[in-house]
Amino acid sequence: MALIDELRSLLGEAHVLGPEKLSLRDPGWCKTSQAAGLLVRPADAAELAAVLTATPGMGIVPQGGLTGLVEGTESHPGQLIVSFERMNRIELIDPAQGMALVGAGVTLAELDAALEPYGLMAGVDIGARDSCTIGGMVSTNAGGIRVLRYGMMRAGVLGLEVVLADGAVLDLTSPLMKNNAGYDLKQVFIGSEGTLGLVTKVALRLFPRPKAIATALVGIAPEALSSFMPRLRAALGDDLAAIEGMWPACYRYCAASQGLTRLPLAEGPGLFLTLEAFGPDDQTAREALEAALVPALEDGTIKDAVIAQSEAERATIWRIREGGGLIGSGGEPGYHYDVSLKLADLDPYVQALEAACAGLEGVSVLVLGHVGDGNLHLSLMLDGPLHPREVVDAAVYGTLRQFQGGSVSAEHGIGLEKLAALKAAQPAPVRAAMLALKAAYDPENRLNPGKVLG
Amino acid sequence: MALIDELRSLLGEAHVLGPEKLSLRDPGWCKTSQAAGLLVRPADAAELAAVLTATPGMGIVPQGGLTGLVEGTESHPGQLIVSFERMNRIELIDPAQGMALVGAGVTLAELDAALEPYGLMAGVDIGARDSCTIGGMVSTNAGGIRVLRYGMMRAGVLGLEVVLADGAVLDLTSPLMKNNAGYDLKQVFIGSEGTLGLVTKVALRLFPRPKAIATALVGIAPEALSSFMPRLRAALGDDLAAIEGMWPACYRYCAASQGLTRLPLAEGPGLFLTLEAFGPDDQTAREALEAALVPALEDGTIKDAVIAQSEAERATIWRIREGGGLIGSGGEPGYHYDVSLKLADLDPYVQALEAACAGLEGVSVLVLGHVGDGNLHLSLMLDGPLHPREVVDAAVYGTLRQFQGGSVSAEHGIGLEKLAALKAAQPAPVRAAMLALKAAYDPENRLNPGKVLG
């Protein structure tokens, strides 16, 4: 029996898609997502296990919301795409336990809407919330703007159901907060980008929704960054929810891209920080944020600050930050990066990178990021000759290697795009230990082949 | 050259201890810790790696503060004990980054004393703080009384240095908050009880010390537990720091063991909860706790409550809870357990266990635990015939199997003591996946042989 017929006999006609049906679907960010030309939609872990046993040795490419930015969903002919879109049930919301049990195909927005009536939420929030799936967020250990407060996706995962390359199903869905009963196997699969196992179900930890959020825009000299942050942390404790940052050129770009004429803070040589603090009510939250900022203003640690006094003012501040999402979307040529450094290294790195790019004609560096987490999103725009990616990569990653402990991927992952950068950055024993993990769980290299490890 | 001489040539005479010197050392909780009769004290990862390559195939038993409760430090002749006591340097405290880099042999108390001047602390706190080591806490994924607030040890680990069975040294000490650069290998070693690799250095996330803590003792009917907790969480949010619980018989035992005549709350049929809430100052913290409790008192969800108005009152409340540490220490015969369940299952499990023990002459069940985390510490006391452990185990774990998702070890780990219970509780694919991990990193079964996996 032909493979496609065998798969249809397992899953039903409607759940095995060939090239023609696939071509009607949005490929998402990675334009080669659907090149395999064959996609299955198993209903649950058992069906997925049956698919894996029916396709020995075949390359399997798991796909969630297709919002990844590093070609982690690339596929090619001869491979089989697995979609989790039918595993879209929220099976349980348990306010007493503070947990939810959801299918891998549920989107973050769907989950959030279901949790809202309970006054609960998942900790992680990302811009792609409408389309990104919980399974994809677990497999890529998603980050976003609230990592400072809630950690990355890993921190919110209580349990998992995982299907291994050989079709074995691991039920690790126990939602316990404390469970030292042998190895915590779920940790192996979180953030492994679908190369070690396929996540089909997630037990998520839930958090109380903040009652009120105060937002401020702050101007600060780069060199004051690493002294200002611990002061903020000490003053606001766990109410400190976000420290987003924009370097001057990026602030100008973002404000302009949003068509803002009146800026909340005048441009200056320094950085611009978007701060958020939680509180029991709007006024208390604003007062706490103000109390944290005033001393820093008085002693000159920060140059200027404005605290949003209304939803409208808050929206304006965030519009500038979100203008960063538009960088390059107008088709301007450029390359984009997602690196991570120690807080004290952030601005020195940006300065060193600008120096390294001085020799590259027409290259300008736009920098914003989750500064509180040490995460920079860099856009190197090409207003002149189209320098090849390798040349620009060399400037970005070569400069990064000068800063001990820097990472070539803060939150986007490796996929195919960052293979070379990861290999160059990894000590041999670390790479060997990664390969040992792959060999242990996917000896035939079936699961998302080529991603993460090459 | 004899092994002992070879080791001495590697580490120096003073750092290789034979039986006579070993016999002068405190074996700690597990009386057979030192039965190997040979202990080395490497100064760092490089020396430890040299020891491993010089002792091919030899069983290695890592030992920290020897405060574990599950025979995870047991050793026997022919094995080599590795002590981390010379890896006792706090290499770095970085308030800006909110991290510390510490040797595996540093005790929690030593670290806490060093962090206090910065107003920072490690999230996890346990009773053994004076002797337990950071490396041991990582290897066992330590829990304690603040898990509700800070998570277990895993949540505070930013990076690790690990020595593998073959002597390879993994430098995973990058302290970044966000680092999706390939597999997060450190997760494999956290909580694996020294069976997959040996932790030599830890990059720890630091947290602001609470400015003030309010403490309450609450009487509650067991059936109200699972409705009361989400209300507490909603009212106090992240200021809710601890929900400890004692069942009535245990409350009586603990109060008596501490020689308390005047009890903060009169005995009753219900449970007693010790609650802690953080706040900016004592009064605000107390008022917030009171505001959270009053409605529950008025609608009868809780029966009675007292909020400590002074350090002395706070100490009294905690003395009762800490009386639990004395259970069995007077030599009364009994068996002790550390299980974990969903919050809604806690009291039903205790009831079911008491029913299961009704047939065992002279067995009484004392229950306390980290109720907010679903973690019960059970003491089954024998006031009559000395029932063999297997019989009592059957009651405890047999009853546990009736509650979906329950765990045979919440925080103590497996060691040797819980091997049988773990095997009985694990589905075959999960056990196979654990063995695959062991085969990948320790194919010769050198590292803490027999522990966790049997």
Interface residues (C-beta under 8 A of the other chain):
Chain A: D94 P95 A96 Q97 G98 G119 T140 N141 G143 V147 L148 G151 M152 R154 A155 L164 A168 V169 L170 D171 L172 T173 S174 P175 L176 M177 K178 N179 N180 A181 G182 Y183 D184 L185 Q187 V188 I190 G191 S192 L196 P208 K211 S226 S227 M229 P230 R233 A234 G237 D238 F278 S340 L341 K342 L343 A344 H370 D373 G374 N375 G405 G406 S407 V408 S409 A410 E411 H412 G413 I414 K418 L422 A425 Q426 P427 P429 V430 A432 A433 M434 A436 L437 A439 A440 Y441 V452 L453
Chain B: D94 P95 A96 Q97 G98 G119 T140 N141 G143 V147 L148 G151 M152 R154 A155 L164 A168 V169 L170 D171 L172 T173 S174 P175 L176 M177 K178 N179 N180 A181 G182 Y183 D184 L185 Q187 V188 I190 G191 S192 L196 P208 K211 S226 S227 M229 P230 R233 A234 G237 D238 S340 L341 K342 L343 A344 H370 D373 G374 N375 G405 G406 S407 V408 S409 A410 E411 H412 G413 I414 K418 L422 A425 Q426 P427 P429 V430 A432 A433 M434 A436 L437 A439 A440 Y441 V452 L453
